[in-house]
């Protein structure tokens, strides 16, 4: 079953779309979201959150299954940069997954994911031009996804602005434990 799935070029993109589309359909179908900004907000929350969860999983793909991933991209196995890519995905994934709960993480998640995706997309394009590498995970649907996902996230973020404006986000008040202890000593 797993080998049949992974033999489909760009299968990760299809799983990604399904993982985003299914909860969005259920959420929007169950609620009454009359305006475009609120619907965009719900879709963006799932795009960022699910993208984050998948990003956190990619650390496993790029470290534990590094040989298979390298082969699917058409790159040599055993490159330590693949481990770095896995952990970059993990870091971006943590920020994205937090978007399920934190509005104030949305813009940083969009910027980080967009920079990473466009950088990856350009790397694939340069590799195709330089070496002619048209492996399924170098020139297939993942390449299109690298460029379209950031555009979709930015568009949804712009459309969701009126919904976000209705929510007051205030940063947490920072207090140092050291300052508190010094203040307690002064009172004693």
Secondary structure, 3 states (H helix, E strand, C coil): CHHHHHCCCCHHHHHHHHHHHHHHHHHHHHCCCCCHHHHHHHHHHHHHHHHHHHHHHHHHHHHCCHHHHHHHHCCCCCCCHHHHHHHHHHHHHHHHHHCCCCHHHHHHHHHHHHHHHHHHHHHHHHHHHHHCCCCHHHHCHHHHHHHHHHHHHHHHHHHCHHHHHCCCCCCCCCCCHHHHHHHHHHHC
